[in-house]
Amino acid sequence: MNGGTNRTLPCDWCHAPVPQPRGRWRTRRYCSKAHRRRNRVVEAVGNFLDNL
C-alpha cells in the first residue's frame, strides 16, 4: 500500500493535469503558484462582497 506515483488530478482553475506528490495525504490542486494565488484572490473578493 504505497502512495500512487503516477497520479494526476485536474487543476481547480484551468483543469490542466497536475502531477501529485508521492505523499499519501497531500494533494496539489493547482498547476502553478499563479493559479493558487488567483484562487485566493477570487475567494477573498467573494467573501468581501458577501459581507457587504
C-alpha positions, -999 to +999 in steps of 0.1 A: +000+000+000+024+027-012+013+061-025+003+065-061+034+076-080+017+085-114-014+101-102-027+133-118-057+155-109-071+184-128-061+219-117-091+236-099-086+267-120-077+257-156-082+219-154-047+211-167-034+178-153-014+183-121+011+156-111+005+146-075+033+142-050+042+107-036+028+116-002-004+099+008-021+129+025-012+159+004-027+168-029-018+196-053-049+214-065-033+239-088-008+236-116+011+268-107+015+294-079-002+320-100-034+299-101-033+292-064-029+330-058-056+338-082-080+314-065-072+330-031-079+365-045-112+354-060-123+338-027-113+369-008-133+392-031-163+368-029-161+369+009-158+407+009-189+411-013-209+386+008-202+407+039-214+440+024 
